[in-house]
Amino acid sequence: MSPSSRNVSQYFSATVQDAFTLLGDTDDLSLVYYIPRRGGVAVQSPLSTAPIPRFQVAAYYPSFGFFAGEELANLGGSLSTTSDLGALGLLQSEATARGMRIAPAPASKAQTKFLLSGYAPPNGRIEIKCEKETIEVTTSTGTRTVTIPKCFTHQDPNQPYDLDTNVMYKFNSLPALSGSVVAQDISFQATTLPGWTNQLRTLMATGAQWDNILSAEINWEIKTSELTRQARFNVNWKSLFEQASAFAAVHLSSCVDIEVRAFFQRLVQCSAENACGIRIEYLQSNGTWGPTAPNDANFINVVNAVQKRLQDELFNEVRKYTTPVNGQVSNQATSIFTLRANYEKLILEKNEVVYIQYNPGPTEMQFPTMLNVSCLTGGFEMGRVNWNMNDPGCRALLGQP
């Protein structure tokens, strides 16, 4: 599924590429895996005239506890990574038109992170404990006693929890499952702090987004495998020695390393081993051999290592050391290359085909899915939460015109 092994995104529209990360299966060329870039509230009966969001919000007044008598909001529901059914339907239709089929990508690990009014709860949970603290305030009119709340979370009892900037009194969520596919629902339940119900009522009256209140991100870890790369050297030793002999003669039979490197760089660009002595071919995606090398730096390094092997068949490296002098901390060395009398390959007129195989093994890649709350109306005194069917963008998310 590695993107570098098979780029399937090029076969799909810009809309689909914006909504999904696409990975092609290198064994089954008709199979395309998708990873949603965005998700939202899960919806039941999405193609009906009255879709039902899996979300609820209502106000209540606790009769006991630290916030007894104050208005709080209970909310909860499920967020889905595949809530954009319009984009998913477009992906399906474009894949079908090309004779492909789609499937959610398998993820070895999934890490879910909620963001609540700028606060990221550890382990997706919040439960705070508040105590009243009295302080004395001195003003121009005298001294008076003021009671203020002092709150901490159970997860971090040493870090104060600011009631003015944070939104949640309690929060509990179920993370996305590891070892499953990226098409998942994650549920949550929450209770807000006092002072947030009016803002939530405004959001529910207009169908606006909840990004400043509640959002989530899932980071998927997906194991991908690179293709096994193959290359082959077609070597005509007689012609190759002729090339090397002529090259060495030009350089007075003593070549430095940069000259030998230039010699091989010229040879590997040749397409006929009978003329140049060597031809390098790479296994193409259609199963044929051709001169086009894959864009894989590690594989090219392996090919270069085989080039070094051929170099040792043609040249002898002779090192010349400077005479040590007392007091020197290092010796410098230079080297030259002379033509090697490799009679075995010359006499037998031996031609060879040298095959190379390279597989870097599995790699782990990270892909995110952002989850947002939007397109919701109703709730509170209006009862059931509804999907905003008056907004064309919200209808498009359900795949409706």
C-alpha positions as CSV (number, residue, x, y, z in Angstrom):
1,M,0.0,0.0,0.0
2,S,3.0,2.4,-0.1
3,P,2.2,5.6,-2.0
4,S,5.7,5.4,-3.6
5,S,5.0,2.0,-5.0
6,R,1.7,2.8,-6.7
7,N,0.1,6.2,-7.1
8,V,-3.6,5.7,-7.4
9,S,-4.6,9.3,-6.5
10,Q,-3.9,10.4,-10.0
11,Y,-7.0,8.5,-11.3
12,F,-9.4,10.4,-9.1
13,S,-10.9,13.9,-9.1
14,A,-9.5,16.8,-7.0
15,T,-12.6,16.6,-4.8
16,V,-12.0,13.0,-4.0
17,Q,-8.3,13.6,-3.4
18,D,-9.2,16.5,-1.0
19,A,-11.5,14.2,1.0
20,F,-9.4,11.0,1.1
21,T,-5.9,9.7,1.2
22,L,-5.8,6.9,-1.3
23,L,-3.5,3.9,-1.3
24,G,-3.3,1.2,-4.0
25,D,-2.9,-2.5,-3.4
26,T,0.2,-3.7,-5.2
27,D,-1.0,-7.3,-5.4
28,D,-4.6,-6.6,-6.4
29,L,-4.4,-3.7,-8.9
30,S,-8.2,-3.2,-8.8
31,L,-8.3,-2.6,-5.0
32,V,-8.0,1.0,-3.6
33,Y,-7.8,1.7,0.1
34,Y,-9.1,5.0,1.5
35,I,-8.5,7.0,4.6
36,P,-10.9,9.9,5.3
37,R,-9.3,13.2,5.9
38,R,-12.4,14.6,7.7
39,G,-15.4,13.2,9.6
40,G,-18.3,14.4,11.6
41,V,-21.4,13.4,13.5
42,A,-22.8,9.9,12.6
43,V,-26.2,10.0,11.0
44,Q,-29.0,7.4,10.8
45,S,-31.2,7.3,7.6
46,P,-28.9,9.8,5.8
47,L,-30.9,9.6,2.5
48,S,-34.3,10.2,4.1
49,T,-36.1,13.6,4.3
50,A,-35.5,13.6,8.1
51,P,-32.0,12.2,8.9
52,I,-31.4,11.5,12.5
53,P,-28.0,12.6,13.9
54,R,-26.6,10.5,16.6
55,F,-26.2,13.4,18.9
56,Q,-28.2,14.9,21.8
57,V,-27.9,18.0,24.0
58,A,-30.1,19.2,26.9
59,A,-29.9,21.6,29.9
60,Y,-30.5,20.6,33.5
61,Y,-30.0,21.9,37.0
62,P,-28.2,19.6,39.4
63,S,-29.8,19.5,42.9
64,F,-26.6,18.6,44.7
65,G,-22.9,18.9,44.2
66,F,-20.6,21.8,43.7
67,F,-22.7,23.4,40.9
68,A,-26.1,22.7,42.5
69,G,-28.8,25.0,41.2
70,E,-26.7,26.2,38.2
71,E,-27.6,25.4,34.6
72,L,-25.4,22.8,33.0
73,A,-25.7,21.0,29.6
74,N,-25.5,17.3,29.0
75,L,-24.4,16.3,25.5
76,G,-23.2,13.2,23.8
77,G,-23.2,11.2,20.6
78,S,-21.1,9.4,18.1
79,L,-18.6,10.8,15.6
80,S,-18.0,8.9,12.4
81,T,-14.9,8.9,10.2
82,T,-17.0,8.3,7.1
83,S,-19.7,10.9,7.8
84,D,-19.1,12.6,4.5
85,L,-21.3,10.3,2.5
86,G,-21.3,12.6,-0.5
87,A,-17.5,12.3,-0.9
88,L,-17.6,8.6,-0.2
89,G,-20.3,8.1,-2.9
90,L,-18.2,10.1,-5.4
91,L,-15.1,8.0,-4.6
92,Q,-17.2,4.8,-5.2
93,S,-18.6,6.0,-8.5
94,E,-15.2,7.1,-9.8
95,A,-13.6,3.8,-8.8
96,T,-16.4,1.8,-10.4
97,A,-16.0,3.8,-13.6
98,R,-12.3,2.7,-13.7
99,G,-13.0,-0.9,-12.9
100,M,-11.8,-0.6,-9.3
101,R,-13.3,-1.3,-5.9
102,I,-12.7,0.5,-2.6
103,A,-12.2,-0.5,1.0
104,P,-11.3,1.3,4.2
105,A,-7.6,1.0,5.0
106,P,-6.5,-1.4,7.8
107,A,-4.8,0.4,10.6
108,S,-2.4,-1.3,13.1
109,K,-2.8,1.5,15.6
110,A,-5.2,4.4,16.2
111,Q,-4.6,7.3,18.6
112,T,-7.7,9.5,19.4
113,K,-7.2,13.0,20.7
114,F,-10.2,15.3,21.6
115,L,-9.8,19.1,21.8
116,L,-12.2,20.8,24.1
117,S,-12.1,24.6,23.9
118,G,-8.4,24.4,23.4
119,Y,-7.8,21.8,26.1
120,A,-6.7,18.2,25.2
121,P,-7.9,15.8,28.0
122,P,-5.4,13.0,28.8
123,N,-6.8,9.7,27.8
124,G,-10.0,11.3,26.5
125,R,-11.4,11.8,30.0
126,I,-12.2,14.7,32.3
127,E,-13.6,14.6,35.8
128,I,-13.0,17.6,38.0
129,K,-13.3,18.1,41.7
130,C,-13.9,21.6,43.1
131,E,-13.6,23.0,46.5
132,K,-14.6,26.4,47.8
133,E,-11.8,28.6,49.0
134,T,-12.3,31.8,50.9
135,I,-10.0,34.8,50.6
136,E,-10.1,38.3,52.1
137,V,-10.2,41.2,49.7
138,T,-9.3,44.7,50.9
139,T,-10.8,47.6,49.0
140,S,-11.3,51.3,49.7
141,T,-14.6,50.4,51.5
142,G,-13.1,47.9,53.8
143,T,-12.3,44.2,53.9
144,R,-14.7,41.5,52.8
145,T,-14.5,37.7,52.4
146,V,-14.9,36.2,48.9
147,T,-15.6,32.6,48.1
148,I,-13.9,31.3,44.9
149,P,-13.8,27.8,43.5
150,K,-10.6,25.8,43.3
151,C,-10.8,23.0,40.8
152,F,-8.5,20.1,39.7
153,T,-8.9,17.1,37.5
154,H,-8.6,13.6,38.9
155,Q,-6.1,12.9,36.1
156,D,-3.8,15.8,37.3
157,P,-4.6,16.8,40.9
158,N,-1.7,19.2,40.9
159,Q,-2.7,21.4,37.9
160,P,-5.5,23.9,38.5
161,Y,-8.4,23.6,36.1
162,D,-9.6,27.1,35.0
163,L,-13.4,27.4,35.0
164,D,-13.2,30.5,32.8
165,T,-11.4,29.0,29.9
166,N,-12.4,25.3,30.0
167,V,-15.8,24.1,28.8
168,M,-16.2,20.6,30.3
169,Y,-17.2,19.6,33.8
170,K,-17.1,15.9,32.9
171,F,-16.1,14.2,29.7
172,N,-15.7,10.6,28.7
173,S,-15.0,9.0,25.3
174,L,-14.2,5.7,23.7
175,P,-11.2,5.9,21.4
176,A,-10.9,4.5,17.9
177,L,-9.9,0.8,17.9
178,S,-6.4,-0.3,16.9
179,G,-6.0,-3.3,14.7
180,S,-9.1,-2.5,12.7
181,V,-10.1,-0.4,9.7
182,V,-10.3,3.4,9.5
183,A,-14.1,3.4,9.1
184,Q,-15.1,3.7,12.7
185,D,-17.5,5.5,15.0
186,I,-16.3,7.0,18.4
187,S,-18.7,7.9,21.1
188,F,-18.6,10.5,23.9
189,Q,-20.6,11.8,26.8
190,A,-20.0,15.2,28.4
191,T,-21.3,17.7,30.9
192,T,-20.4,21.4,30.4
193,L,-19.5,23.9,33.1
194,P,-22.0,26.7,34.0
195,G,-22.1,29.6,31.6
196,W,-21.9,27.6,28.3
197,T,-25.5,26.7,27.7
198,N,-26.4,30.0,25.9
199,Q,-23.6,29.6,23.5
200,L,-24.6,26.1,22.8
201,R,-28.2,27.2,22.2
202,T,-26.9,29.7,19.6
203,L,-25.0,27.0,17.8
204,M,-28.0,24.7,17.8
205,A,-30.2,27.4,16.5
206,T,-28.0,28.2,13.5
207,G,-26.4,24.8,12.7
208,A,-23.0,26.4,13.1
209,Q,-19.7,24.4,13.6
210,W,-18.6,23.5,17.1
211,D,-14.8,23.9,16.5
212,N,-14.3,26.2,19.4
213,I,-16.2,23.8,21.7
214,L,-15.5,20.3,20.6
215,S,-13.4,18.5,17.9
216,A,-11.3,15.4,17.6
217,E,-8.4,14.0,15.6
218,I,-7.5,10.3,15.0
219,N,-4.0,9.5,14.0
220,W,-3.9,6.2,12.1
221,E,-0.7,4.1,11.9
222,I,-0.8,2.0,8.8
223,K,1.8,-0.6,7.9
224,T,2.8,-0.4,4.2
225,S,5.2,-2.6,2.2
226,E,7.3,-1.4,-0.6
227,L,7.5,-3.4,-3.8
228,T,10.5,-5.7,-4.3
229,R,12.7,-3.8,-6.7
230,Q,14.7,-5.7,-9.4
231,A,17.4,-4.7,-11.8
232,R,19.8,-6.6,-14.0
233,F,23.2,-5.9,-15.5
234,N,23.8,-7.3,-19.0
235,V,27.6,-7.5,-19.3
236,N,29.6,-8.3,-22.5
237,W,33.0,-8.7,-20.9
238,K,35.0,-8.6,-24.2
239,S,33.4,-5.3,-25.1
240,L,33.6,-3.9,-21.6
241,F,37.4,-4.7,-21.4
242,E,37.9,-3.0,-24.7
243,Q,36.1,0.1,-23.4
244,A,38.2,0.0,-20.2
245,S,41.5,-0.5,-22.1
246,A,40.8,2.5,-24.3
247,F,39.9,4.6,-21.4
248,A,43.0,3.6,-19.4
249,A,45.2,4.3,-22.4
250,V,43.9,7.8,-22.6
251,H,44.8,8.3,-19.0
252,L,48.3,6.8,-19.3
253,S,47.1,3.5,-17.7
254,S,46.7,5.2,-14.3
255,C,43.3,6.6,-13.5
256,V,42.2,8.4,-10.3
257,D,39.0,7.6,-8.6
258,I,37.0,10.5,-10.1
259,E,38.0,9.4,-13.6
260,V,36.9,5.8,-12.9
261,R,33.6,7.1,-11.6
262,A,33.1,9.2,-14.8
263,F,33.9,6.1,-16.9
264,F,31.1,4.1,-15.3
265,Q,28.6,7.0,-15.4
266,R,29.1,7.1,-19.1
267,L,28.7,3.3,-19.5
268,V,25.5,2.9,-17.5
269,Q,23.7,5.4,-19.8
270,C,24.4,3.1,-22.8
271,S,21.5,0.9,-24.1
272,A,23.5,-1.8,-25.8
273,E,26.0,-4.1,-24.1
274,N,27.6,-5.2,-27.4
275,A,28.6,-1.6,-28.1
276,C,29.4,-0.4,-24.6
277,G,29.9,-3.6,-22.7
278,I,27.2,-3.1,-20.2
279,R,23.4,-2.4,-20.1
280,I,21.4,-1.8,-16.9
281,E,17.6,-2.6,-17.0
282,Y,15.0,-2.2,-14.3
283,L,11.8,-4.3,-13.9
284,Q,8.9,-2.0,-14.8
285,S,5.4,-2.1,-13.2
286,N,4.0,-3.9,-16.3
287,G,6.5,-6.8,-15.9
288,T,8.9,-5.8,-18.7
289,W,12.5,-4.7,-18.4
290,G,13.4,-1.2,-19.3
291,P,16.0,1.6,-18.8
292,T,13.8,3.7,-16.5
293,A,15.0,3.5,-12.9
294,P,12.5,3.8,-10.1
295,N,12.5,6.8,-7.8
296,D,14.0,4.9,-4.9
297,A,17.3,6.3,-3.5
298,N,18.1,3.2,-1.4
299,F,17.6,0.9,-4.4
300,I,19.9,3.0,-6.5
301,N,22.5,2.7,-3.8
302,V,22.3,-1.1,-4.1
303,V,22.7,-0.9,-7.9
304,N,25.8,1.3,-7.3
305,A,27.2,-1.4,-5.1
306,V,27.0,-3.8,-8.0
307,Q,28.8,-1.3,-10.1
308,K,31.6,-1.3,-7.6
309,R,31.8,-5.1,-8.1
310,L,32.3,-4.6,-11.8
311,Q,34.8,-2.0,-11.2
312,D,36.9,-4.5,-9.2
313,E,36.8,-6.8,-12.2
314,L,38.3,-4.2,-14.5
315,F,40.7,-2.2,-12.4
316,N,43.3,-2.7,-9.6
317,E,43.4,0.0,-7.0
318,V,47.0,0.9,-6.0
319,R,47.4,3.1,-2.9
320,K,50.5,5.3,-2.4
321,Y,51.2,6.3,1.2
322,T,53.4,9.2,2.2
323,T,56.4,8.4,4.3
324,P,55.7,8.8,8.0
325,V,57.4,11.7,9.7
326,N,57.9,12.0,13.5
327,G,55.3,14.2,15.0
328,Q,52.6,13.6,12.3
329,V,49.2,12.6,13.8
330,S,47.8,11.1,10.6
331,N,48.9,9.7,7.2
332,Q,47.4,10.9,4.0
333,A,46.7,8.4,1.2
334,T,46.1,8.8,-2.5
335,S,45.1,6.0,-4.9
336,I,45.3,5.3,-8.6
337,F,43.6,2.6,-10.7
338,T,45.4,0.4,-13.3
339,L,43.8,-1.9,-15.8
340,R,43.4,-5.4,-14.4
341,A,44.6,-8.4,-16.5
342,N,41.5,-10.5,-16.0
343,Y,42.3,-13.3,-18.5
344,E,39.6,-15.6,-17.4
345,K,36.8,-13.4,-18.6
346,L,38.7,-12.3,-21.7
347,I,39.6,-15.8,-22.9
348,L,36.2,-17.3,-22.3
349,E,34.4,-14.3,-23.9
350,K,32.0,-14.7,-21.1
351,N,28.7,-12.7,-21.1
352,E,26.9,-12.4,-17.8
353,V,23.5,-11.3,-16.6
354,V,23.7,-10.1,-12.9
355,Y,20.3,-9.8,-11.1
356,I,19.7,-7.6,-8.1
357,Q,16.7,-7.7,-5.8
358,Y,15.9,-5.2,-3.1
359,N,13.1,-5.0,-0.6
360,P,13.2,-2.4,2.2
361,G,10.5,-4.3,4.2
362,P,7.4,-2.9,5.9
363,T,7.2,0.8,6.8
364,E,4.8,2.6,9.1
365,M,3.0,5.7,7.9
366,Q,0.8,8.2,9.8
367,F,-2.4,9.5,8.4
368,P,-4.9,11.8,10.3
369,T,-8.6,12.1,10.3
370,M,-10.2,15.3,11.7
371,L,-13.6,15.1,13.3
372,N,-15.9,18.1,13.6
373,V,-19.4,18.8,14.9
374,S,-21.7,20.8,12.5
375,C,-25.0,20.9,10.7
376,L,-27.0,20.3,13.9
377,T,-30.2,22.1,14.9
378,G,-32.7,21.6,17.7
379,G,-31.9,20.1,21.1
380,F,-32.5,21.8,24.5
381,E,-36.1,22.9,24.8
382,M,-36.8,22.0,21.1
383,G,-36.3,18.3,21.9
384,R,-34.7,16.0,19.3
385,V,-31.6,17.1,17.5
386,N,-32.1,17.4,13.7
387,W,-29.8,17.6,10.7
388,N,-29.8,21.0,9.0
389,M,-31.5,20.2,5.7
390,N,-31.9,23.9,4.8
391,D,-28.1,24.2,4.2
392,P,-26.9,22.8,0.8
393,G,-23.5,22.0,2.2
394,C,-25.1,19.9,5.0
395,R,-27.3,18.0,2.5
396,A,-24.2,17.4,0.3
397,L,-22.5,15.7,3.3
398,L,-25.3,13.2,3.3
399,G,-25.0,12.7,-0.5
400,Q,-28.3,14.5,-1.1
401,P,-28.8,17.2,-3.8
